[in-house]
């Protein structure tokens, strides 16, 4: 199986490089006009060239945008048959990968992914006189204009923007600059070598509150490596966890129907009607095609269907700034329901086997165990060699007890497999 919960993602090596042109040719079988971009990783050029060779070699015309965010490529796919992004998202620098998008900005569906996997087994190439073309183009400007036409960023804000040395540096700071806000950029050069771990977790962003206090910032926004994720700090310099950012967006947008994942807090159900999907932004986007007005997952992926069905970190950053201009965000967050969520993970190369042992048919979807005072989700990561365990309880004691029980289940299954 090539696809995880968010595209194809592997350590960059000869295997991935050999796979890339075959995947490109498979995409080109049904998509003859393709937009393509990369994040900032140092392996971007060779991997992009490999994918492009497959696309062009199977008679597709490629519009190449260079370094740009994943949501920029997905937005550009609206003028093409498909979008292809060279990225490993928030994974460390040694990884890279390929994400595929439909014209509406959503990821390829499970059925489409299966088609690609089948075609990879039987590669198809066009004759010498039926080759496609390659054209360079600016994908960022149309995306930026679309965001600024829908979101109003106040001029009186001072905003810290941290883009993790990834593709978000090409657009997120510019949204604030062009709106007249004062921008303090951090890690916004797309060097491809991350000054901090790319995933926008609180533990990776300890420098932000100190900087905000020093410059009296109004808020802070952060992206991951390909800027499909966005997390934020409120006007008091506090990290806003993903569950409460989900609720904040839902309340501000007056979204009555929200799509989120099985690992999101039960508190969202006090804000809106909720449909839950397996973990992974592609599942959220696919559900939003038929139901819901807003969606997202606590990891920082926010989907605004009226704009695009791809999680859009720059759009979310601009919208958060708009909210900060109208609301006392800290006060709004403090008034929201809050339960205790604990997360842990165990490193293992046998995540699939262990989850099958625990009784699930789809390891990356996992199993959710519900109790009266909370729930536990055990799932194999779709992007890393680990099993994730998430627990929520009405009290800290409930959450700890439920998490410990989940981790014990995993360890017991590990031991049984070893035996």
C-alpha positions as a Markdown table, in Angstrom:
| # | Residue | x | y | z |
|---|---|---|---|---|
| 1 | Unk | 0.0 | 0.0 | 0.0 |
| 2 | Unk | 1.6 | 3.3 | -1.2 |
| 3 | Unk | -0.8 | 5.8 | 0.4 |
| 4 | Unk | -0.9 | 6.6 | 4.1 |
| 5 | Unk | -3.4 | 9.0 | 5.8 |
| 6 | Unk | -1.9 | 11.9 | 3.9 |
| 7 | Unk | -0.4 | 10.9 | 0.6 |
| 8 | Unk | 2.8 | 8.9 | -0.1 |
| 9 | Unk | 5.5 | 9.6 | 2.5 |
| 10 | Unk | 8.8 | 7.8 | 2.9 |
| 11 | Unk | 12.4 | 8.4 | 3.8 |
| 12 | Unk | 14.1 | 9.9 | 0.7 |
| 13 | Unk | 16.1 | 7.2 | -0.9 |
| 14 | Unk | 16.5 | 5.3 | -4.2 |
| 15 | Unk | 13.2 | 3.5 | -3.7 |
| 16 | Unk | 11.2 | 6.7 | -3.5 |
| 17 | Unk | 13.1 | 8.2 | -6.4 |
| 18 | Unk | 12.4 | 5.1 | -8.5 |
| 19 | Unk | 8.8 | 5.2 | -7.6 |
| 20 | Unk | 8.3 | 8.9 | -8.4 |
| 21 | Unk | 8.1 | 8.8 | -12.3 |
| 22 | Unk | 5.8 | 5.7 | -12.2 |
| 23 | Unk | 3.4 | 7.6 | -9.9 |
| 24 | Unk | 3.6 | 10.6 | -12.2 |
| 25 | Unk | 2.8 | 8.5 | -15.2 |
| 26 | Unk | -0.1 | 6.9 | -13.3 |
| 27 | Unk | -1.6 | 10.3 | -12.5 |
| 28 | Unk | -1.2 | 11.4 | -16.1 |
| 29 | Unk | -3.4 | 8.6 | -17.3 |
| 30 | Unk | -6.5 | 10.6 | -16.3 |
| 31 | Unk | -5.0 | 14.1 | -15.7 |
| 32 | Unk | -3.5 | 15.8 | -18.8 |
| 33 | Unk | -3.2 | 19.3 | -17.2 |
| 34 | Unk | -1.4 | 19.2 | -13.8 |
| 35 | Unk | 0.0 | 21.8 | -11.4 |
| 36 | Unk | 3.0 | 20.9 | -9.3 |
| 37 | Unk | 4.9 | 22.4 | -6.5 |
| 38 | Unk | 7.3 | 21.5 | -3.7 |
| 39 | Unk | 8.0 | 22.3 | -0.1 |
| 40 | Unk | 11.5 | 23.5 | 0.8 |
| 41 | Unk | 13.3 | 20.2 | 1.5 |
| 42 | Unk | 16.7 | 19.8 | -0.1 |
| 43 | Unk | 15.5 | 16.7 | -1.9 |
| 44 | Unk | 12.7 | 18.6 | -3.6 |
| 45 | Unk | 14.3 | 19.3 | -7.0 |
| 46 | Unk | 15.4 | 15.7 | -7.9 |
| 47 | Unk | 12.1 | 14.3 | -6.6 |
| 48 | Unk | 10.0 | 16.9 | -8.5 |
| 49 | Unk | 12.0 | 16.2 | -11.7 |
| 50 | Unk | 11.4 | 12.5 | -11.3 |
| 51 | Unk | 7.6 | 13.0 | -10.9 |
| 52 | Unk | 7.5 | 15.5 | -13.8 |
| 53 | Unk | 9.3 | 13.0 | -16.1 |
| 54 | Unk | 6.5 | 10.5 | -15.5 |
| 55 | Unk | 3.8 | 13.1 | -16.0 |
| 56 | Unk | 5.3 | 14.5 | -19.2 |
| 57 | Unk | 6.3 | 11.1 | -20.3 |
| 58 | Unk | 2.6 | 10.1 | -20.3 |
| 59 | Unk | 1.5 | 13.1 | -22.3 |
| 60 | Unk | 0.5 | 15.5 | -19.4 |
| 61 | Unk | 1.2 | 19.2 | -19.5 |
| 62 | Unk | 2.7 | 20.4 | -16.2 |
| 63 | Unk | 2.6 | 23.9 | -14.7 |
| 64 | Unk | 5.4 | 24.1 | -12.2 |
| 65 | Unk | 5.3 | 26.5 | -9.3 |
| 66 | Unk | 8.6 | 25.8 | -7.5 |
| 67 | Unk | 8.5 | 26.1 | -3.7 |
| 68 | Unk | 5.0 | 26.8 | -2.5 |
| 69 | Unk | 2.6 | 25.5 | 0.1 |
| 70 | Unk | 0.5 | 22.4 | -0.3 |
| 71 | Unk | -2.8 | 24.5 | -0.2 |
| 72 | Unk | -1.3 | 26.7 | -3.0 |
| 73 | Unk | -0.9 | 23.7 | -5.2 |
| 74 | Unk | -4.4 | 22.4 | -4.3 |
| 75 | Unk | -5.9 | 25.8 | -5.0 |
| 76 | Unk | -4.1 | 25.9 | -8.4 |
| 77 | Unk | -5.6 | 22.5 | -9.2 |
| 78 | Unk | -8.9 | 24.3 | -9.7 |
| 79 | Unk | -7.5 | 25.4 | -13.0 |
| 80 | Unk | -6.3 | 22.0 | -14.0 |
| 81 | Unk | -7.1 | 18.3 | -13.8 |
| 82 | Unk | -5.0 | 17.5 | -10.8 |
| 83 | Unk | -2.5 | 19.0 | -8.4 |
| 84 | Unk | 0.8 | 17.2 | -7.3 |
| 85 | Unk | 2.7 | 18.3 | -4.3 |
| 86 | Unk | 6.2 | 17.1 | -3.4 |
| 87 | Unk | 6.3 | 17.1 | 0.4 |
| 88 | Unk | 6.6 | 15.1 | 3.5 |
| 89 | Unk | 4.5 | 17.7 | 5.4 |
| 90 | Unk | 5.7 | 17.9 | 9.1 |
| 91 | Unk | 8.1 | 15.0 | 8.9 |
| 92 | Unk | 11.8 | 15.6 | 9.6 |
| 93 | Unk | 14.1 | 16.6 | 6.7 |
| 94 | Unk | 15.2 | 13.1 | 5.6 |
| 95 | Unk | 11.6 | 12.3 | 4.5 |
| 96 | Unk | 9.8 | 13.4 | 1.3 |
| 97 | Unk | 6.7 | 12.3 | -0.5 |
| 98 | Unk | 3.9 | 13.0 | -2.9 |
| 99 | Unk | 0.4 | 14.3 | -2.3 |
| 100 | Unk | -2.3 | 14.3 | -5.0 |
| 101 | Unk | -5.3 | 16.7 | -5.3 |
| 102 | Unk | -8.5 | 16.9 | -7.2 |
| 103 | Unk | -9.7 | 20.2 | -8.9 |
| 104 | Unk | -11.9 | 21.0 | -5.8 |
| 105 | Unk | -8.7 | 21.0 | -3.6 |
| 106 | Unk | -9.6 | 17.7 | -1.9 |
| 107 | Unk | -7.1 | 14.8 | -1.8 |
| 108 | Unk | -7.5 | 11.9 | -4.1 |
| 109 | Unk | -10.3 | 9.7 | -2.7 |
| 110 | Unk | -9.5 | 6.2 | -1.5 |
| 111 | Unk | -10.9 | 4.8 | -4.8 |
| 112 | Unk | -8.6 | 7.1 | -6.8 |
| 113 | Unk | -5.6 | 6.1 | -4.6 |
| 114 | Unk | -6.4 | 2.5 | -5.3 |
| 115 | Unk | -6.4 | 3.3 | -9.1 |
| 116 | Unk | -3.0 | 4.9 | -8.8 |
| 117 | Unk | -1.6 | 1.9 | -6.8 |
| 118 | Unk | -3.0 | -0.5 | -9.5 |
| 119 | Unk | -1.4 | 1.6 | -12.3 |
| 120 | Unk | 2.0 | 1.7 | -10.6 |
| 121 | Unk | 2.0 | -2.1 | -10.9 |
| 122 | Unk | 1.6 | -1.7 | -14.7 |
| 123 | Unk | 3.3 | 1.5 | -15.8 |
| 124 | Unk | 2.0 | 3.2 | -18.9 |
| 125 | Unk | 4.1 | 5.6 | -21.1 |
| 126 | Unk | 3.3 | 7.6 | -24.3 |
| 127 | Unk | 5.2 | 7.4 | -27.5 |
| 128 | Unk | 8.0 | 9.8 | -28.4 |
| 129 | Unk | 5.6 | 11.9 | -30.5 |
| 130 | Unk | 3.0 | 12.2 | -27.7 |
| 131 | Unk | 4.9 | 13.8 | -24.9 |
| 132 | Unk | 3.6 | 16.5 | -22.6 |
| 133 | Unk | 5.1 | 19.9 | -21.8 |
| 134 | Unk | 6.6 | 21.7 | -18.8 |
| 135 | Unk | 5.9 | 25.4 | -18.0 |
| 136 | Unk | 7.0 | 27.5 | -15.0 |
| 137 | Unk | 4.3 | 29.7 | -13.4 |
| 138 | Unk | 3.4 | 31.8 | -10.3 |
| 139 | Unk | 1.0 | 29.7 | -8.3 |
| 140 | Unk | 1.3 | 31.8 | -5.1 |
| 141 | Unk | -0.1 | 35.2 | -6.3 |
| 142 | Unk | -3.6 | 33.8 | -7.2 |
| 143 | Unk | -3.8 | 31.9 | -3.9 |
| 144 | Unk | -2.8 | 35.0 | -2.0 |
| 145 | Unk | -5.3 | 37.2 | -3.7 |
| 146 | Unk | -8.1 | 34.7 | -3.1 |
| 147 | Unk | -7.3 | 34.7 | 0.7 |
| 148 | Unk | -7.1 | 38.4 | 0.9 |
| 149 | Unk | -10.5 | 38.7 | -0.9 |
| 150 | Unk | -12.2 | 36.7 | 1.7 |
| 151 | Unk | -10.4 | 37.6 | 5.0 |
| 152 | Unk | -9.8 | 41.0 | 6.5 |
| 153 | Unk | -6.6 | 41.3 | 8.5 |
| 154 | Unk | -6.6 | 44.4 | 10.8 |
| 155 | Unk | -3.8 | 46.9 | 10.2 |
| 156 | Unk | -3.2 | 47.5 | 13.9 |
| 157 | Unk | -2.1 | 43.9 | 14.7 |
| 158 | Unk | 1.5 | 42.9 | 15.5 |
| 159 | Unk | 1.8 | 39.3 | 14.5 |
| 160 | Unk | 4.6 | 36.7 | 15.0 |
| 161 | Unk | 4.7 | 34.4 | 12.0 |
| 162 | Unk | 6.8 | 31.1 | 12.3 |
| 163 | Unk | 6.9 | 29.0 | 9.1 |
| 164 | Unk | 9.4 | 26.3 | 10.2 |
| 165 | Unk | 11.7 | 27.1 | 7.3 |
| 166 | Unk | 9.1 | 25.6 | 5.1 |
| 167 | Unk | 7.0 | 26.6 | 2.1 |
| 168 | Unk | 4.7 | 28.8 | 4.2 |
| 169 | Unk | 7.4 | 31.5 | 4.2 |
| 170 | Unk | 6.5 | 32.1 | 0.6 |
| 171 | Unk | 3.0 | 33.4 | 1.4 |
| 172 | Unk | 1.9 | 33.6 | 5.1 |
| 173 | Unk | 4.1 | 36.6 | 6.1 |
| 174 | Unk | 3.1 | 38.4 | 2.9 |
| 175 | Unk | -0.6 | 38.1 | 3.7 |
| 176 | Unk | 0.0 | 40.3 | 6.8 |
| 177 | Unk | 2.5 | 42.6 | 5.2 |
| 178 | Unk | 0.1 | 43.4 | 2.3 |
| 179 | Unk | -2.7 | 44.0 | 4.8 |
| 180 | Unk | -0.7 | 46.6 | 6.7 |
| 181 | Unk | -0.2 | 44.6 | 9.8 |
| 182 | Unk | 3.2 | 44.5 | 11.6 |
| 183 | Unk | 4.9 | 41.2 | 10.9 |
| 184 | Unk | 7.7 | 39.7 | 13.0 |
| 185 | Unk | 8.9 | 36.7 | 10.9 |
| 186 | Unk | 10.6 | 33.7 | 12.5 |
| 187 | Unk | 12.0 | 30.8 | 10.5 |
| 188 | Unk | 10.4 | 32.1 | 7.4 |
| 189 | Unk | 13.3 | 31.5 | 5.0 |
| 190 | Unk | 12.6 | 28.3 | 3.0 |
| 191 | Unk | 16.0 | 26.7 | 3.7 |
| 192 | Unk | 14.7 | 23.2 | 3.9 |
| 193 | Unk | 16.6 | 22.7 | 7.1 |
| 194 | Unk | 14.3 | 23.2 | 10.0 |
| 195 | Unk | 15.4 | 25.4 | 12.9 |
| 196 | Unk | 12.7 | 23.7 | 15.0 |
| 197 | Unk | 10.8 | 20.4 | 14.5 |
| 198 | Unk | 8.3 | 21.1 | 11.7 |
| 199 | Unk | 5.2 | 19.8 | 13.5 |
| 200 | Unk | 3.5 | 22.8 | 15.2 |
| 201 | Unk | 3.3 | 21.3 | 18.6 |
| 202 | Unk | 3.5 | 23.4 | 21.8 |
| 203 | Unk | 6.8 | 21.8 | 22.8 |
| 204 | Unk | 8.4 | 22.8 | 19.5 |
| 205 | Unk | 7.3 | 26.5 | 19.9 |
| 206 | Unk | 8.6 | 27.5 | 23.3 |
| 207 | Unk | 10.3 | 30.5 | 21.8 |
| 208 | Unk | 7.0 | 32.1 | 20.7 |
| 209 | Unk | 5.6 | 33.3 | 24.1 |
| 210 | Unk | 8.9 | 35.0 | 25.0 |
| 211 | Unk | 9.0 | 36.8 | 21.7 |
| 212 | Unk | 5.4 | 37.9 | 21.9 |
| 213 | Unk | 5.9 | 39.3 | 25.4 |
| 214 | Unk | 9.1 | 41.1 | 24.3 |
| 215 | Unk | 7.4 | 42.9 | 21.3 |
| 216 | Unk | 3.9 | 43.1 | 22.8 |
| 217 | Unk | 2.4 | 41.0 | 19.9 |
| 218 | Unk | -1.3 | 40.7 | 19.3 |
| 219 | Unk | -1.1 | 37.0 | 18.4 |
| 220 | Unk | 1.2 | 34.4 | 16.7 |
| 221 | Unk | 0.5 | 32.0 | 13.9 |
| 222 | Unk | 2.7 | 29.0 | 12.9 |
| 223 | Unk | 2.8 | 26.7 | 9.9 |
| 224 | Unk | 4.4 | 23.2 | 9.4 |
| 225 | Unk | 6.8 | 22.4 | 6.6 |
| 226 | Unk | 4.2 | 22.5 | 3.7 |
| 227 | Unk | 1.8 | 24.9 | 5.4 |
| 228 | Unk | -1.3 | 22.8 | 5.3 |
| 229 | Unk | -1.3 | 23.0 | 9.1 |
| 230 | Unk | -1.7 | 26.1 | 11.2 |
| 231 | Unk | -1.6 | 26.6 | 15.0 |
| 232 | Unk | -1.7 | 29.8 | 17.0 |
| 233 | Unk | -1.1 | 31.7 | 20.2 |
| 234 | Unk | -3.7 | 34.0 | 21.7 |
| 235 | Unk | -3.5 | 37.6 | 22.8 |
| 236 | Unk | -2.1 | 36.5 | 26.2 |
| 237 | Unk | 0.7 | 34.5 | 24.5 |
| 238 | Unk | -0.9 | 31.2 | 25.2 |
| 239 | Unk | -0.7 | 28.2 | 22.8 |
| 240 | Unk | -4.2 | 27.4 | 21.5 |
| 241 | Unk | -4.7 | 23.7 | 21.4 |
| 242 | Unk | -6.2 | 22.2 | 18.3 |
| 243 | Unk | -9.6 | 21.3 | 19.8 |
| 244 | Unk | -10.2 | 24.8 | 21.0 |
| 245 | Unk | -9.0 | 26.3 | 17.7 |
| 246 | Unk | -11.5 | 24.0 | 16.0 |
| 247 | Unk | -14.2 | 25.4 | 18.3 |
| 248 | Unk | -13.0 | 29.0 | 17.8 |
| 249 | Unk | -13.3 | 28.8 | 14.1 |
| 250 | Unk | -16.6 | 27.0 | 14.2 |
| 251 | Unk | -18.1 | 29.7 | 16.5 |
| 252 | Unk | -16.7 | 32.6 | 14.5 |
| 253 | Unk | -17.9 | 31.2 | 11.2 |
| 254 | Unk | -21.2 | 30.2 | 12.9 |
| 255 | Unk | -20.7 | 26.7 | 11.5 |
| 256 | Unk | -23.5 | 24.5 | 12.7 |
| 257 | Unk | -22.2 | 21.3 | 11.0 |
| 258 | Unk | -18.6 | 20.4 | 11.6 |
| 259 | Unk | -16.6 | 17.5 | 10.3 |
| 260 | Unk | -13.7 | 16.4 | 12.5 |
| 261 | Unk | -11.7 | 13.3 | 13.4 |
| 262 | Unk | -12.2 | 10.5 | 15.9 |
| 263 | Unk | -9.4 | 11.9 | 18.1 |
| 264 | Unk | -11.0 | 15.4 | 18.5 |
| 265 | Unk | -12.4 | 16.4 | 21.9 |
| 266 | Unk | -16.0 | 15.6 | 22.8 |
| 267 | Unk | -16.3 | 19.3 | 23.6 |
| 268 | Unk | -16.9 | 20.2 | 20.0 |
| 269 | Unk | -20.2 | 18.4 | 20.3 |
| 270 | Unk | -21.4 | 21.2 | 22.6 |
| 271 | Unk | -20.7 | 23.8 | 19.8 |
| 272 | Unk | -22.1 | 22.1 | 16.7 |
| 273 | Unk | -23.5 | 19.0 | 15.1 |
| 274 | Unk | -20.6 | 16.8 | 14.4 |
| 275 | Unk | -19.6 | 14.1 | 11.9 |
| 276 | Unk | -16.4 | 12.2 | 12.7 |
| 277 | Unk | -14.0 | 10.6 | 10.3 |
| 278 | Unk | -10.8 | 8.5 | 10.7 |
| 279 | Unk | -7.7 | 10.5 | 11.5 |
| 280 | Unk | -6.3 | 12.3 | 8.4 |
| 281 | Unk | -7.3 | 15.5 | 6.6 |
| 282 | Unk | -8.1 | 13.7 | 3.4 |
| 283 | Unk | -11.0 | 11.9 | 5.2 |
| 284 | Unk | -12.3 | 15.3 | 6.6 |
| 285 | Unk | -12.2 | 16.8 | 3.1 |
| 286 | Unk | -13.9 | 13.9 | 1.5 |
| 287 | Unk | -16.8 | 14.0 | 4.1 |
| 288 | Unk | -17.1 | 17.8 | 3.5 |
| 289 | Unk | -17.9 | 17.1 | -0.1 |
| 290 | Unk | -21.4 | 15.9 | 0.9 |
| 291 | Unk | -21.9 | 17.3 | 4.5 |
| 292 | Unk | -20.8 | 20.2 | 6.7 |
| 293 | Unk | -19.8 | 23.8 | 6.5 |
| 294 | Unk | -16.4 | 23.6 | 8.2 |
| 295 | Unk | -13.9 | 20.9 | 9.2 |
| 296 | Unk | -10.6 | 20.2 | 10.7 |
| 297 | Unk | -8.6 | 18.0 | 13.0 |
| 298 | Unk | -6.7 | 18.9 | 16.2 |
| 299 | Unk | -3.3 | 18.4 | 14.6 |
| 300 | Unk | -3.8 | 21.8 | 12.9 |
| 301 | Unk | -5.5 | 21.0 | 9.6 |
| 302 | Unk | -8.4 | 23.4 | 8.9 |
| 303 | Unk | -10.7 | 23.1 | 5.9 |
| 304 | Unk | -12.9 | 25.9 | 4.7 |
| 305 | Unk | -15.1 | 24.4 | 1.9 |
| 306 | Unk | -16.1 | 27.8 | 0.4 |
| 307 | Unk | -12.4 | 28.5 | -0.2 |
| 308 | Unk | -11.0 | 25.0 | -0.9 |
| 309 | Unk | -11.3 | 21.4 | 0.3 |
| 310 | Unk | -7.6 | 21.3 | 1.1 |
| 311 | Unk | -6.4 | 22.2 | 4.6 |
| 312 | Unk | -5.1 | 25.8 | 4.2 |
| 313 | Unk | -2.6 | 27.0 | 6.8 |
| 314 | Unk | -2.1 | 30.5 | 5.3 |
| 315 | Unk | -5.9 | 31.0 | 5.0 |
| 316 | Unk | -6.3 | 29.8 | 8.6 |
| 317 | Unk | -3.6 | 32.1 | 9.8 |
| 318 | Unk | -5.3 | 35.1 | 8.2 |
| 319 | Unk | -8.7 | 34.2 | 9.6 |
| 320 | Unk | -7.2 | 33.8 | 13.1 |
| 321 | Unk | -5.8 | 37.3 | 12.8 |
| 322 | Unk | -9.2 | 38.6 | 11.7 |
| 323 | Unk | -10.8 | 37.0 | 14.7 |
| 324 | Unk | -8.1 | 38.6 | 16.9 |
| 325 | Unk | -9.1 | 42.0 | 15.5 |
| 326 | Unk | -12.7 | 41.5 | 16.5 |
| 327 | Unk | -12.7 | 39.3 | 19.6 |
| 328 | Unk | -10.8 | 39.0 | 22.9 |
| 329 | Unk | -9.7 | 35.6 | 21.8 |
| 330 | Unk | -8.3 | 34.6 | 25.3 |
| 331 | Unk | -11.6 | 35.4 | 26.9 |
| 332 | Unk | -13.5 | 33.4 | 24.2 |
| 333 | Unk | -11.3 | 30.4 | 24.7 |
| 334 | Unk | -11.6 | 30.5 | 28.5 |
| 335 | Unk | -15.4 | 30.4 | 28.2 |
| 336 | Unk | -15.4 | 27.2 | 26.1 |
| 337 | Unk | -15.9 | 23.7 | 27.5 |
| 338 | Unk | -12.6 | 22.0 | 28.3 |
| 339 | Unk | -11.8 | 18.3 | 29.1 |
| 340 | Unk | -8.5 | 16.6 | 29.6 |
| 341 | Unk | -6.9 | 15.0 | 26.6 |
| 342 | Unk | -3.7 | 13.1 | 26.9 |
| 343 | Unk | -1.6 | 11.7 | 24.0 |
| 344 | Unk | 1.2 | 9.2 | 23.8 |
| 345 | Unk | 2.9 | 7.0 | 21.3 |
| 346 | Unk | 5.0 | 3.9 | 21.2 |
| 347 | Unk | 7.7 | 3.4 | 18.5 |
| 348 | Unk | 7.3 | 0.2 | 16.5 |
| 349 | Unk | 7.7 | -1.0 | 13.0 |
| 350 | Unk | 4.8 | -3.5 | 13.4 |
| 351 | Unk | 2.0 | -1.0 | 13.9 |
| 352 | Unk | -0.2 | -2.8 | 11.3 |
| 353 | Unk | 0.2 | -6.2 | 12.9 |
| 354 | Unk | -0.4 | -4.9 | 16.4 |
| 355 | Unk | -3.6 | -3.1 | 15.4 |
| 356 | Unk | -4.9 | -6.2 | 13.5 |
| 357 | Unk | -4.1 | -8.1 | 16.7 |
| 358 | Unk | -6.2 | -5.6 | 18.6 |
| 359 | Unk | -9.2 | -6.2 | 16.3 |
| 360 | Unk | -9.3 | -3.5 | 13.7 |
| 361 | Unk | -9.5 | -4.1 | 9.9 |
| 362 | Unk | -7.9 | -0.7 | 9.2 |
| 363 | Unk | -4.8 | 0.0 | 11.3 |
| 364 | Unk | -4.5 | 3.7 | 10.5 |
| 365 | Unk | -8.2 | 4.2 | 11.3 |
| 366 | Unk | -7.6 | 2.4 | 14.6 |
| 367 | Unk | -10.1 | 1.4 | 17.4 |
| 368 | Unk | -12.0 | 3.8 | 19.6 |
| 369 | Unk | -13.0 | 2.6 | 23.1 |
| 370 | Unk | -15.7 | 4.7 | 24.7 |
| 371 | Unk | -16.5 | 4.8 | 28.4 |
| 372 | Unk | -19.0 | 6.8 | 30.5 |
| 373 | Unk | -16.4 | 9.4 | 31.4 |
| 374 | Unk | -14.3 | 9.5 | 28.2 |
| 375 | Unk | -12.8 | 7.6 | 25.4 |
| 376 | Unk | -9.5 | 6.2 | 24.1 |
| 377 | Unk | -8.3 | 5.9 | 20.5 |
| 378 | Unk | -5.5 | 3.5 | 19.4 |
| 379 | Unk | -4.2 | 3.8 | 15.9 |
| 380 | Unk | -1.2 | 3.1 | 13.8 |
| 381 | Unk | 0.3 | 6.3 | 12.4 |
| 382 | Unk | -0.1 | 6.7 | 8.7 |
| 383 | Unk | 3.1 | 8.7 | 8.4 |
| 384 | Unk | 5.6 | 7.4 | 11.0 |
| 385 | Unk | 6.6 | 4.1 | 12.5 |
| 386 | Unk | 4.6 | 4.4 | 15.7 |
| 387 | Unk | 1.3 | 3.6 | 17.3 |
| 388 | Unk | -0.6 | 6.6 | 18.7 |
| 389 | Unk | -2.8 | 6.5 | 21.8 |
| 390 | Unk | -5.2 | 9.3 | 22.6 |
| 391 | Unk | -7.4 | 9.5 | 25.7 |
| 392 | Unk | -10.0 | 12.1 | 26.9 |
| 393 | Unk | -11.6 | 12.2 | 30.3 |
| 394 | Unk | -13.9 | 14.5 | 32.2 |
| 395 | Unk | -11.2 | 14.7 | 34.9 |
| 396 | Unk | -7.4 | 14.3 | 34.8 |
| 397 | Unk | -7.8 | 11.0 | 36.7 |
| 398 | Unk | -10.2 | 9.7 | 34.2 |
| 399 | Unk | -7.9 | 10.6 | 31.3 |
| 400 | Unk | -4.8 | 9.1 | 32.9 |
| 401 | Unk | -6.6 | 5.9 | 33.7 |
| 402 | Unk | -8.0 | 5.5 | 30.2 |
| 403 | Unk | -4.7 | 6.4 | 28.5 |
| 404 | Unk | -2.8 | 3.9 | 30.7 |
| 405 | Unk | -5.3 | 1.2 | 29.8 |
| 406 | Unk | -4.9 | 1.9 | 26.1 |
| 407 | Unk | -1.1 | 1.8 | 26.3 |
| 408 | Unk | -1.3 | -1.5 | 28.3 |
| 409 | Unk | -3.4 | -3.0 | 25.5 |
| 410 | Unk | -0.7 | -2.0 | 22.9 |
| 411 | Unk | 2.1 | -3.4 | 25.0 |
| 412 | Unk | 0.3 | -6.7 | 25.6 |
| 413 | Unk | -0.3 | -7.0 | 21.8 |
| 414 | Unk | 3.4 | -6.2 | 21.2 |
| 415 | Unk | 4.5 | -9.0 | 23.5 |
| 416 | Unk | 2.1 | -11.5 | 22.0 |
| 417 | Unk | 3.4 | -10.8 | 18.5 |
| 418 | Unk | 7.0 | -11.2 | 19.7 |
| 419 | Unk | 6.2 | -14.5 | 21.2 |
